[in-house]
Amino acid sequence: MKAILLLSGGIDSPVAGWMMKRKGYELIAVHFSGEPFVKKATEDKARMLAAKIGCRKFIVIPFGFIQAEVVTKCRHRYYYIIIKRFMLRIAERLAQEEGASAIIKGDSIGQVGSQTIPNMSVISKAISMRVSRPLLCFDKDETIALARKIGTYELSIGPEMCSVLGPKHPATKARLDIIEREESNLDGETLIAEALRQRMD
């Protein structure tokens, strides 16, 4: 079985990937690069984490230009929800190409604004493929303890810039109809195609 792991340079996603690998999944790590808004060090960190947990493949998707489009053309409070929906759409295309049956995310209920149950539901509805969230009911201390145990914690710690373009007060109870209306301001298919064209394996 293969799965696409959405892998940041943070603590949660490598732990989620490790948990699914333990269940027999072969991992294909996908890192969404926020350059030029974040430093390449985040990508380098994700690459080391992918190696540490034994991912078979590491794919980088240039994503900064999509983030910029969302900031420019959509209401800012919905930023996190919309960009995560784009991430899932791209991950689903890669899953189809790679023959993967699942997409793995490091979400945990309530940890950040986009990870409320209403928001996660709206995010997941961007695609038809199932999204696995093995850390869903973990608290941060539990995730950190497991990261220490599997040896990813020291690689993961350090500043993360995932919020550099995000709103101060993000929406926490998004509605699908509103998000779809916001997304209609974007040429989604063109953005996805360009991101995939620029991918780096």
Backbone torsions as a table, in degrees:
resi	resn	phi	psi	omega
1	MET	NA	137.2	177.2
2	LYS	-113.3	150.4	175.5
3	ALA	-142.3	147.7	174.1
4	ILE	-90.7	123.1	177.7
5	LEU	-104.1	119.1	174.1
6	LEU	-78.8	105.5	-169.2
7	LEU	-112.3	113.8	173.4
8	SER	-91.7	-168.8	173.8
9	GLY	-97.5	13.2	-175.2
10	GLY	-92.6	-165.0	-173.2
11	ILE	-83.9	-39.1	-166.1
12	ASP	-74.6	-50.5	-170.8
13	SER	-63.1	-38.5	176.5
14	PRO	-65.0	-33.0	176.8
15	VAL	-66.5	-42.8	177.6
16	ALA	-60.3	-42.9	178.3
17	GLY	-63.4	-43.4	178.9
18	TRP	-59.5	-41.4	-179.4
19	MET	-63.5	-40.9	-179.8
20	MET	-73.1	-34.5	176.8
21	LYS	-62.5	-36.5	178.4
22	ARG	-63.4	-24.1	178.7
23	LYS	-90.7	6.6	172.7
24	GLY	104.0	5.3	179.9
25	TYR	-83.4	138.3	172.0
26	GLU	-89.3	124.2	-169.8
27	LEU	-97.0	133.8	170.0
28	ILE	-115.4	108.5	-176.4
29	ALA	-80.9	134.5	175.8
30	VAL	-123.3	120.8	179.5
31	HIS	-111.0	127.0	178.3
32	PHE	-93.7	108.6	-176.6
33	SER	-81.2	125.5	179.6
34	GLY	-92.5	14.1	177.1
35	GLU	-59.5	141.0	10.0
36	PRO	-91.1	8.7	-176.2
37	PHE	-81.7	-19.0	174.6
38	VAL	-128.0	160.2	-179.5
39	LYS	-78.3	155.1	179.5
40	LYS	-64.5	-16.2	179.4
41	ALA	-57.9	-30.8	178.2
42	THR	-65.4	-42.6	176.7
43	GLU	-63.5	-42.3	-180.0
44	ASP	-61.8	-39.7	178.9
45	LYS	-65.3	-42.7	178.6
46	ALA	-63.0	-38.8	179.5
47	ARG	-62.8	-41.6	177.9
48	MET	-66.1	-38.2	178.7
49	LEU	-65.9	-39.4	177.9
50	ALA	-60.2	-42.1	178.1
51	ALA	-66.4	-38.9	-177.0
52	LYS	-63.5	-39.3	-177.6
53	ILE	-93.9	2.5	172.6
54	GLY	82.3	36.4	175.9
55	CYS	-68.6	141.1	-178.6
56	ARG	-73.8	-29.6	-173.2
57	LYS	-148.6	150.8	178.8
58	PHE	-130.6	119.8	-178.2
59	ILE	-118.1	132.0	176.1
60	VAL	-106.1	128.4	176.2
61	ILE	-110.4	114.9	173.7
62	PRO	-60.9	125.7	-169.9
63	PHE	-131.5	-10.0	-176.5
64	GLY	-59.2	-36.4	-177.6
65	PHE	-70.2	-30.1	175.3
66	ILE	-71.5	-41.8	176.5
67	GLN	-58.0	-42.5	-179.7
68	ALA	-64.0	-39.8	178.0
69	GLU	-63.2	-42.2	-179.3
70	VAL	-64.5	-43.6	179.1
71	VAL	-61.9	-39.0	-175.5
72	THR	-76.3	-36.3	-166.9
73	LYS	-113.6	-6.0	-179.1
74	CYS	-123.6	156.9	177.2
75	ARG	-61.6	132.2	-168.6
76	HIS	-61.8	-32.9	-175.8
77	ARG	-64.4	-17.5	-179.6
78	TYR	-100.6	9.5	-174.2
79	TYR	-53.5	-53.7	-174.6
80	TYR	-62.8	-39.9	-178.8
81	ILE	-64.4	-45.8	-176.5
82	ILE	-67.7	-43.6	-178.7
83	ILE	-67.3	-32.9	178.9
84	LYS	-72.3	-30.3	173.3
85	ARG	-65.8	-39.2	176.2
86	PHE	-64.6	-41.4	177.7
87	MET	-58.3	-43.2	180.0
88	LEU	-66.3	-38.9	178.7
89	ARG	-62.1	-42.4	178.5
90	ILE	-67.5	-42.3	178.8
91	ALA	-61.6	-37.7	179.5
92	GLU	-65.4	-40.2	177.4
93	ARG	-61.6	-43.2	179.2
94	LEU	-66.0	-37.9	179.0
95	ALA	-62.1	-42.1	178.2
96	GLN	-62.4	-40.9	-180.0
97	GLU	-67.3	-39.0	-174.8
98	GLU	-90.4	-6.4	-177.1
99	GLY	74.4	30.0	180.0
100	ALA	-88.5	148.4	-176.0
101	SER	-106.5	-3.3	-178.8
102	ALA	-152.2	159.2	173.4
103	ILE	-119.7	132.1	-176.2
104	ILE	-110.1	132.3	175.2
105	LYS	-127.5	155.8	-178.8
106	GLY	-95.2	29.5	-177.0
107	ASP	-67.9	147.2	173.5
108	SER	-138.5	132.6	-172.1
109	ILE	-54.4	124.2	172.2
110	GLY	77.7	3.5	-176.5
111	GLN	-66.9	-42.0	172.9
112	VAL	-134.9	172.5	-173.0
113	GLY	-58.6	-34.5	-178.2
114	SER	-77.5	-8.3	-174.0
115	GLN	-104.7	29.9	167.2
116	THR	-78.8	160.3	-179.3
117	ILE	-61.3	-45.0	177.4
118	PRO	-59.8	-41.8	-178.7
119	ASN	-67.9	-42.4	178.9
120	MET	-63.2	-35.3	177.3
121	SER	-63.5	-45.7	179.2
122	VAL	-65.6	-40.1	179.2
123	ILE	-62.4	-46.2	-177.1
124	SER	-64.0	-27.8	-177.8
125	LYS	-74.2	0.2	175.1
126	ALA	-69.7	-21.5	-175.6
127	ILE	-136.2	168.4	177.3
128	SER	-96.9	-20.4	-179.7
129	MET	-70.5	148.6	-179.4
130	ARG	-73.6	146.2	178.4
131	VAL	-113.3	123.2	179.7
132	SER	-96.5	131.6	-179.9
133	ARG	-128.3	78.5	-173.2
134	PRO	-65.7	-17.1	-179.6
135	LEU	-98.3	13.4	-167.6
136	LEU	-51.3	-42.1	-176.4
137	CYS	-106.7	13.4	174.9
138	PHE	-77.9	147.0	165.0
139	ASP	-94.8	170.5	-171.9
140	LYS	-62.7	-37.5	-179.3
141	ASP	-62.2	-38.3	178.5
142	GLU	-65.6	-41.4	179.6
143	THR	-65.8	-42.6	179.3
144	ILE	-62.6	-42.1	179.5
145	ALA	-60.8	-41.1	179.4
146	LEU	-70.9	-36.8	176.3
147	ALA	-61.4	-39.8	177.0
148	ARG	-64.0	-41.9	-177.4
149	LYS	-63.5	-39.7	-175.1
150	ILE	-92.9	-3.1	173.3
151	GLY	87.1	17.9	179.1
152	THR	-100.2	-13.5	-171.9
153	TYR	-61.1	-46.8	-176.9
154	GLU	-63.6	-33.3	176.6
155	LEU	-71.8	-33.3	-172.9
156	SER	-81.6	-28.7	-174.1
157	ILE	-67.7	158.7	-177.0
158	GLY	121.5	168.3	-175.6
159	PRO	-65.2	136.3	173.0
160	GLU	-112.0	143.9	-175.9
161	MET	-115.0	26.5	-176.7
162	CYS	-66.0	-19.3	-177.1
163	SER	-99.7	10.7	-171.9
164	VAL	-60.7	-33.1	179.0
165	LEU	-104.7	-0.3	-172.8
166	GLY	-77.1	160.3	179.4
167	PRO	-75.7	155.3	176.6
168	LYS	-70.3	-33.7	-178.2
169	HIS	-126.2	80.7	-177.4
170	PRO	-71.9	153.9	175.2
171	ALA	-64.3	138.5	-179.7
172	THR	-115.5	-11.5	179.8
173	LYS	-133.0	63.9	-175.6
174	ALA	-69.6	150.5	173.8
175	ARG	-110.2	139.2	-176.2
176	LEU	-59.3	-41.9	-177.5
177	ASP	-63.1	-36.1	179.0
178	ILE	-70.2	-43.5	179.8
179	ILE	-62.9	-42.8	179.2
180	GLU	-64.4	-34.1	176.7
181	ARG	-66.7	-41.0	177.2
182	GLU	-63.9	-41.9	-178.7
183	GLU	-66.9	-21.6	178.6
184	SER	-67.1	-13.6	175.7
185	ASN	-78.3	-7.2	-175.9
186	LEU	-113.1	151.7	171.1
187	ASP	-92.2	79.1	-170.1
188	GLY	-59.0	-44.8	-177.4
189	GLU	-63.6	-39.5	178.7
190	THR	-66.0	-41.5	179.3
191	LEU	-63.4	-44.4	-179.7
192	ILE	-64.7	-44.6	-179.8
193	ALA	-61.3	-39.5	-179.7
194	GLU	-68.9	-41.0	178.1
195	ALA	-60.6	-43.3	179.8
196	LEU	-69.7	-33.1	178.4
197	ARG	-64.1	-35.2	-176.6
198	GLN	-89.9	2.2	-175.7
199	ARG	-56.1	151.6	178.4
200	MET	-127.1	117.6	-179.4
201	ASP	-94.4	NA	NA
